[in-house]
Amino acid sequence: MSTFSPLKEREKQIFMKGEQPFDMTCDTKSAAGSVSQRACVFCGSRVVLYPVADALHLVHGPIGCAAYTWDIRGSLSSGPELHRKSFSTDLREREVIFGGETRLYRSLTELIDRYEPKAAFVYATCIVGIIGDDVAAVCKKVAAEKGIPVIPVHSEGFKGTKKDGYKAACDALGTLIGTGDIADIGKTSINILGEFNIGGESWIIENYYKKMGVEVVSVMTGDSRVDKIRKAHGASLNVVQCSGSMTYLAKMMEEKYGIPYIRVSYFGIEDTARALYDVAAHFSDRPDIMEKTKALVHDEVSVIHPEIKKYRAYLAGKRAAIYVGGAFKAFSLIKALKSLGMTTILAGSQTGSKEDYDILKDMCDDGTVIVDDANPLELSKYIVDKKADLFIGGVKERPVAFKMGVGFCDHNHERKIPLAGFEGMVHFAREVYGTVKSPVWGLLKR
């Protein structure tokens, strides 16, 4: 892999710390021919809204768009599971020529009558943007007839990147927020933004806040319900977990409702503790909350420390590569790996900002490769050249790791165990240990 050179258009998006001046180019469209690991605008909106469990999710477009995003992430629900069904208007040649509004209307009315959802999200795909269907008009008509919110999601894939899909999803959520009764919400209350309950993380985090004496009004959008989202404007603080997908919504709510927000991470011991302390500090008029938080952190760390120490003894000195969706997640992963004695030899993201990459540079050691919007060839080159023992990423990075003979840890949509909170750190350490120690990697050529 050492003979491979990145595309010229990509040279300003790949840096090795300590070897060149750092000036990352990011927030740009993917270079033609790069085969980016990013997803489209539609996919970005789908992953954010999908976990709203009692809403109808209808993809207005060809069947392939719905198939591609069906059951796209774990998103466990403690109640209804309507979100796990994949509905599509299945547009074909006839609709492309004559328009698909009639089919959209019939699909919506039939599905709403059958499933009685609390709301409906209608996702506009590339072909819909091209043929010019007035999705908003159809949604407005059906909403008036059926008496529920029917929300167009303007997520035509050709409009930009996955990050633009996040914005489209936030705009859709914004039409729900502010429409519910907030009379029963107390002052010591928060919304959790950007937590999607992939493996049950929302339940772990909500339990922490319950023990602290903090009310969680809504989680957007893990194990979420339409009625809770409608009341989200009654919270006193927004706590943003996935900053790439939900900071736009937090800023929107700050401007419209005066709700401040903080950015946190619930991954790793250090960041989980900091997140809980930051929320407790916000409610400074309630010193009892901070006292409860200190006791909670002490008890949780005391329980998990012996097991973490056991895994660290083996993992110390091992080398890991990280490529994730948002850079904020990479920050936490670097800290968590460091707590296990491991070094990070590659760190990158799909949607990081210039400020994110400046922070990432300061966190990494000299020689670490920092990359924005990487492609499979680049990732393959650096995990081999840097002799990675582990690659942490999502579903599209798994084949890259296995082809290169490197252990892989899923930190994205398809995992089945929670990795958030103190309990999640134990799960993560156990998975990293089991993966790196597996004898199979010694049998493969790199």
N, C-alpha and C positions, 0 to 999 in steps of 0.2 A: 504493500500500500504506500510505501515511501515515495514511489514515482508519481503518484497522483497529485495533480495541482488543481485547486479550486477554480471555478469560473472567474474570469476577470471581474465581472459585475459583482462578485461575491467577496472580493478581497477586503472591502471595508466593513464586512460583517463577521470577520474571523480574526481574532487576536490571540497572541500568546503573551501572557503577562511577563513583563520584564525584558522582552526582546524588542519592543517597538512602542512608539507613542500610542496611547490608548485614546481612540476617538471613534466609538462604535456608531455605525450607521444602522438605524432601525426604524420601525414604524413605516416601512415601505412595502410595496407590493413585491411578491416573490419574483426573482429573476426568471425570465423565460428559459426553459430547458433545465432548470435546476432540480425539478421533481421535489418540491418542497414537502415537508412533513405536515404543513398546515392543512386545515380543512377549509371548506367554503363558508360564505356568509350564512347560508341556510343551516349548515351544521352547527355553527356557533350559536345561533339563536335556539336551535333545537336542544342542545345540551343544557342550556340554562333553564328553559321553560319545561322541559320534559318531566322533571320530578313533581310538578303540581299534580297531585294524585287524583283529585276529584274533578279535573277539567278534561274536556274533550280536546284532543290534538289531531287536527286534520291537515294533511299535507296536500296543498293544491298544486299538482304537477304530475309528471310521469311517475309510474309505480316505482321506478328505481330509486327516486329520492327518499320515498318512505321506507323502502327495503334497506337502504344504506344506513338509515338512522333508527331503525326499529330496535327497541330495547338497548339504546345506545350506551347507557351506563347503569350501574346497579340500582341506585336510587330506591332503596327499600322504603316501603310504606307500612305504617301501623294500622292502616284501614283500607280504604278503597284502592284499587289497582287499575283504574281505567286508563292511566297513563301508559301502561304496558301494552296496550293494544295499539296497533299501527293502522291508521286510517288514511286513505289516499283517494283523491278524485280520479286518479288513473287517466290522466289526459292522454289522448291519442291523436292521430292525424286529423280526424274530423274536428276536434276541439281546437287544434292548432290553427286550422283554417277558419272556422266559424266562431271561435271563442268558447271559453269554458265556464262562463258565468252561470248558465242554466244548470250545468252539472254540479257546480259548487253549491248552488242554492238547494238543489234536490238532496245532495249528500248531507249538507248541514241539517236540514229539517228532519230527514230520516234518522240520522244519528242522535240528534237531540231528543227526539221523541222516544227512541229506543233506550238510551242510556241515562237520560235525565241528569246531565252534568251540571255543575254549579256555574261553569263558564266554558267557553270554547275559544281555542286559539287556532287561527287559520294561517298557515305558513305559505307565503308566496315564493315560488321557486323560479329558476332562471327563465323557463319557457313562458311563465305567466308574465314576467316583466317584458318579454319580447312581444307577445301577442296583445298585451295591453288590457287584460281583464281588470275591471274595476272591483278589486277584492273588497275594498273598504265599503263600497256601496252595498254589496251583497251582504256583508257582515252587519251593517247598520239595519238593513231590512229584516234580516232573520232575528236580530236582537229585539227589535220592536215586536215581532210576531211571537217570539218564544219567551220573552221576559227575562232573559239572562244576558250577561255580557258576552258578546261575540267579537273577538278582538283580532284584527288583521295584524300579522307579523310581516313587516316588509323586509324580507330576507332573501331577495333574489341574489343568487350566488355570484353572479358576475359583477356585483356592485363594489366588491372590495375583498377584504380578508375575513377570517374568522372573528377578528376583533370587531368588525362592523356588525357581525351577527350578534355579538354580545350587546351592542348598543340597541339593535332592533328589539332584542328580548327585554331590555330594560325599559324601552319606550312602551312596550306592551304591558309590562308589569305596572308602569306608571299610570296607565288608564284605570287599573283596579284600585291602586292605593288611594286612600282618601274618600272612599265610597262606603265605608263601614262605620258602625257606631263605636266610639271609643270611651264611652262613659265609665266602663268598668275597668279601665287600664290605670294602674298606679304610676307614681312618679319614678319609682325604681324599676324601670323597664327598658328592654333593649329589643332590637331586631338583629338577627344574625344573617348577614348577606354573604352569598358565595359559598355556602355549605350545602352539599348536594346529597348527603346521606348515602353515599355509595355502598358502604359496608356497615352502616349503623352509627356513623360518627355523630350525626345530629343528636341522637339519643344520649350519647356519652357527654357531649358538651352541654346539652340542656340540663342534664343531671347535675353537672358542676354548678351551674348558675342557680339551680334550685337549692342546693346546699348553701350557697352564698347568700341566698335571700333576694335574688334578682329575677324579676319576671321576664320571660321570653315571649314577646307578643307574636312574632312570626319568624320562621326560618325561610329564607329565600335562596333556594327553593326545595331543599331536601325534606321529604315527608310533609310537604306543604299542603295547605287547604286554601281554597279561594277566599273563604270568609276571613281567615287570618291575615291574608295579604291585604284585604280591603281595609283592615284596621291598623295596618303597619304605621300609619302616620301618627298614631297615638303614643308611640314609644319615645323615650327620652334620649336614646343614643342608638346609632347604627354601628354595628361591629362588623367590619368587612374582612372576610376570610380570603376569598379569591379575588384579589384586587383587580386582576385583568378583566374579569367578567362583570364586576359589580361596583366598581368605583364610580362609574358614570351614574348609576342609580343613586348611590349615596350622595353625590354632589347635587343631583336633581332634587332629592328630598331635603337636603340642607337649604337649598335656595327657595323651595316652595313651602316647606313646613318648618324651617328653622331647626331641624334635627342635626346635631353635630355627628361626625363619624370618626372612627379610629380604624387603622389597619392593623390586623393581627394575624397570627398563624397559630393553629392548634396542633402543629406537628413538631414533635421533639419535646424533651423535658423543659429546656430553657424557654422556648417560645410559647409553649402552653402556659407555663407559670406566668410569663410576662403578659400574656393576653388576659388572664384572669385578674392579675394585679392592676392592669390598666383600666379594666372595667370597674373594679372596686374603687380605684382612685377617682374615677369620674363622679362617683356618688360620695363625694367628700363629706356631705352632711350626714352620712350614715357610717360612722366609724366602725360599727359592729360588722358591716359587710367586709371591710378589710381584715378584721380579726378572724372572721370565718374563713376568708380566703387563705390567710396564712396557715391556718390549721389544716385546711383541705390540701394545700400543696405539700405541707410537711408529711401528712399521712400517706398521700399517694406516692410521693417519692420514696418514702421509707419502705413501702411495699415492693416497688419495682427495682430498687437499686441493686439488691443482691443478684438478680437474674441478669441485669444489664452488665454488671461487672464480670459475670461468667462469660458472656459472649465477647466482651471487649478483649479478654485475655487471648482469644484466638484471632480476632479480626484486626488487632493492632498492626499497622503497617500495610494493610491491604489498600488497593487503589480502586477508586470508583469514578465512573463517568455519569453525568446527570444531563438529561435533556427532557424538559417538561414544557407544559403549555405557558404558564406564567412565571415570571422571574421570582416573584415573592415566594413561590413554592421552593425554588432552587435555594433561596437563602436558608430556609429551614432545613432542607436536606443537607446542606453543607455543615450546619451546626450539629445536626443529628449524627452524621457520619463521623464528625470530629469527636463527639462524645463516645463513639465506639472505637476510637483510635485510628480511624481510616482517613486517607487523604483523597482529595478530589482532584482529578487530573483533567477533567473536562466539565464545563458547566455552560448550559445554553438553554434558550427558551424560544418559543414561537412568537410571543407577543410582548416581550419586554420593552420598556422605554429606556431612553438615554440615561435617566436618573437611576433606573434599576441596574443597568449595566455598570454604572460607576460604583454602586454599592457592591455588586458582584465582584468587581475587580479588587476592591479593598479587602474582601473576605477571602480571596483565593491566594494561594502561594505562587511564587515565581515559577514559571513554566507551565502553569495551568492554561489550557485552551479555553477561551470564552467565545461563544458563537451565537449568532442570532439567525433564526429561520434556517436551520441546517437542512441538508439533504442526506440521503442514505450513504452516498459515497464519502462525504465528508466525515460523517459519524463513524463509518467503518474504518477510515484511515486513522483517525485519532485514537480510537479505543485500542487499535492494534499497535500503533506506533508508541503510544504511552503505556502499553502493557496493563490495561485495565483488568482487574479481577471481577468487576461487577459493572453492569450497565443498568441504570435506573431510568425508566421512561414509561411510555404508554404502549398501546396495542401496536402501533406502527413501528415502534423501535424494537419490539421483541424479535422479529425475524433478523434484523441487523445484528443483534447480539448473538443469536444462535448460529448464524452463518459464520461469524467471526470466532466462534468457540469461546464466548464469554457468558458468564452467568447473568441472568436477568431478573430484575425485581419490578413488578408492575406497580406504578404509583399513580395510575390514572383510572380509567372508566371500568375496567373489567375485573378488578380484584373483588374478592368476596369477604375479606376481613377488614375491620376498621383499623386505620393507621393514625387516627387523631387522638389527642389527649395522652395521658400518662400510660394508660392501658395500651393505646395504639403504638407507643414507642416500644413496648415489649414485643408486640406482634411484628413490628418492623425489624427489630434486632434479631428476632428468631428467624424471620424469613431471610434476612441477609446472611446470617450464619449458616443456615441450611443450604442456601444457594452457593455461597462461596466454597463451602467445605465439600460439596458434592464431588465424588471422584470422577464423574463423567468428563469434567473439563480437562483432566490430565490425559484423556484418551484422544482428544481432538487436536488436529493441526491448526495453527493460526496462519 
